[in-house]
Amino acid sequence: MKQQIPNAITLLNLFCGCCALVNVFYGHFISVFWFLFVAGLADYLDGAVARWLGVHSSLGKELDSLADLVSFGVVPGAILYMLLTENPVPEVVPQLNWMAAPAFLVSIFSGLRLAKFNLDTRQSENFIGLSTPPACLFVTGLMLIYYYNSFGIGQQIATPWVLYPVILVLSYLLVAEIPMFSFKFKQLTWSGNEIRITFALLSIVLLIVLREAAFSLIILLYILVNLFLLGKNSKIQS
């Protein structure tokens, strides 16, 4: 029974991902955000609870990837699809919009990333490439900027000129051989968690100041910090 508790939390992630997906296609973007928030919380907690209870299973690992594919792979693809469909096309299109279909490249590469992750023994503590939750958070941030028209750039965000490059860059980063730090705290101490704690505090400040417009910026900074650390480590090794 104890072993199934983390799996139940993972299934909550999957349930919220399914609910978020439905809300995307109805245009209820605020509901999408909150369902993804709970999905992300469940995704973070299932591993923490498993470690706390001292239970691990192959089923839990596979189930976690399947849930992540829906919540943080399919849903961001659907969000990008809807953004591409809604602007500049004002009416709801009753059939597949092929000009918006490239949005699901993010979903495809998320699936590829998660399959590689399950086979990659190098990613026990940190990540190789951008993990699916931050990629999803970046897309969710764009959705909120569009919805609230933050700083008057909402309409500019939801254009092919912005979203097509975003799709290509995210798809590449999901499978890129770029080391990226995770936000998993094995010990609540400063030593060994300097980057995580500093970045978390910076993220809180950005959220207070920029509110919904902060999410995409936080992930952009996360990517840039990891690229800087990669370049710095490369110089040290050379």
Backbone hydrogen bonds, N-H to C=O, Kabsch-Sander energy under -0.5 kcal/mol:
donor,donor_aa,acceptor,acceptor_aa,energy
4,Q,1,M,-1.1
5,I,1,M,-0.5
5,I,2,K,-1.0
7,N,3,Q,-0.6
8,A,4,Q,-2.3
9,I,5,I,-1.8
10,T,6,P,-2.3
11,L,7,N,-2.3
12,L,8,A,-1.4
13,N,9,I,-1.6
14,L,10,T,-1.9
15,F,11,L,-2.7
16,C,12,L,-2.6
17,G,13,N,-2.1
18,C,14,L,-2.2
19,C,15,F,-2.2
20,A,16,C,-2.6
21,L,17,G,-2.2
22,V,18,C,-1.9
23,N,19,C,-2.0
24,V,20,A,-1.9
25,F,21,L,-1.4
26,Y,22,V,-0.8
27,G,23,N,-0.6
27,G,24,V,-1.2
28,H,23,N,-2.3
29,F,27,G,-1.5
32,V,28,H,-1.9
33,F,29,F,-2.1
34,W,30,I,-2.0
35,F,31,S,-2.5
36,L,32,V,-2.4
37,F,33,F,-2.1
38,V,34,W,-2.1
39,A,35,F,-2.3
40,G,36,L,-2.8
41,L,37,F,-2.2
42,A,38,V,-2.6
43,D,39,A,-2.3
44,Y,40,G,-1.8
45,L,41,L,-2.3
46,D,42,A,-2.3
47,G,43,D,-0.7
48,A,44,Y,-1.1
49,V,45,L,-3.4
50,A,46,D,-2.0
51,R,47,G,-2.3
52,W,48,A,-2.3
53,L,49,V,-2.7
54,G,50,A,-1.0
55,V,50,A,-2.4
61,K,57,S,-1.5
62,E,58,S,-2.3
63,L,59,L,-2.8
64,D,60,G,-2.2
65,S,61,K,-1.7
66,L,62,E,-2.1
67,A,63,L,-2.4
68,D,64,D,-2.4
69,L,65,S,-2.2
70,V,66,L,-1.4
71,S,67,A,-2.7
72,F,68,D,-2.7
73,G,69,L,-0.6
74,V,69,L,-2.6
75,V,70,V,-2.0
77,G,73,G,-1.2
78,A,74,V,-2.3
79,I,75,V,-2.5
80,L,76,P,-2.5
81,Y,77,G,-2.2
82,M,78,A,-2.5
83,L,79,I,-2.4
84,L,80,L,-2.3
85,T,81,Y,-1.9
86,E,82,M,-2.9
87,N,83,L,-1.3
98,W,96,L,-0.9
100,A,97,N,-1.1
101,A,97,N,-1.1
103,A,100,A,-2.1
104,F,101,A,-2.2
105,L,102,P,-2.1
106,V,103,A,-1.4
108,I,104,F,-2.3
109,F,105,L,-2.8
110,S,106,V,-1.6
111,G,107,S,-2.1
112,L,108,I,-2.0
113,R,109,F,-2.5
114,L,110,S,-2.5
115,A,111,G,-2.0
116,K,112,L,-2.3
117,F,113,R,-2.5
118,N,114,L,-1.8
119,L,115,A,-0.7
119,L,116,K,-0.8
120,D,116,K,-1.1
120,D,117,F,-0.5
121,T,119,L,-0.7
123,Q,120,D,-0.9
127,F,180,M,-3.2
129,G,127,F,-0.6
129,G,178,I,-3.8
130,L,173,L,-2.7
135,A,131,S,-1.5
136,C,132,T,-2.6
137,L,133,P,-2.5
138,F,134,P,-2.2
139,V,135,A,-1.8
140,T,136,C,-2.8
141,G,137,L,-2.3
142,L,138,F,-1.7
143,M,139,V,-2.1
144,L,140,T,-2.2
145,I,141,G,-2.4
146,Y,142,L,-2.3
147,Y,143,M,-2.6
148,Y,144,L,-2.8
149,N,145,I,-1.0
150,S,145,I,-1.4
152,G,149,N,-2.2
153,I,150,S,-2.1
157,I,153,I,-2.0
158,A,154,G,-1.5
159,T,157,I,-1.8
162,V,159,T,-1.1
163,L,159,T,-2.9
164,Y,160,P,-2.1
166,V,162,V,-1.6
167,I,163,L,-2.7
168,L,164,Y,-2.2
169,V,165,P,-2.8
170,L,166,V,-2.7
171,S,167,I,-2.3
172,Y,168,L,-2.0
173,L,169,V,-2.7
174,L,170,L,-2.0
175,V,171,S,-0.7
175,V,172,Y,-1.1
176,A,172,Y,-0.7
178,I,176,A,-1.6
180,M,127,F,-2.9
185,F,183,F,-0.7
186,K,184,K,-0.8
189,T,187,Q,-1.8
193,N,190,W,-1.9
197,I,193,N,-2.9
198,T,194,E,-2.4
199,F,195,I,-2.6
200,A,196,R,-2.3
201,L,197,I,-2.4
202,L,198,T,-2.3
203,S,199,F,-2.3
204,I,200,A,-2.0
205,V,201,L,-2.0
206,L,202,L,-2.3
207,L,203,S,-2.3
208,I,204,I,-2.1
209,V,205,V,-2.2
210,L,206,L,-3.2
211,R,206,L,-0.5
211,R,207,L,-1.4
213,A,210,L,-1.9
214,A,211,R,-2.2
215,F,212,E,-0.6
217,L,213,A,-0.6
218,I,214,A,-2.8
219,I,215,F,-1.8
220,L,216,S,-2.2
221,L,217,L,-2.6
222,Y,218,I,-2.2
223,I,219,I,-2.3
224,L,220,L,-2.4
225,V,221,L,-2.9
226,N,222,Y,-1.9
227,L,223,I,-2.2
228,F,224,L,-2.4
229,L,225,V,-2.5
230,L,226,N,-2.2
231,G,227,L,-2.4
232,K,228,F,-2.5
233,N,229,L,-2.6
234,S,230,L,-2.1
235,K,231,G,-1.9
236,I,232,K,-1.9
237,Q,233,N,-2.3
238,S,234,S,-1.9
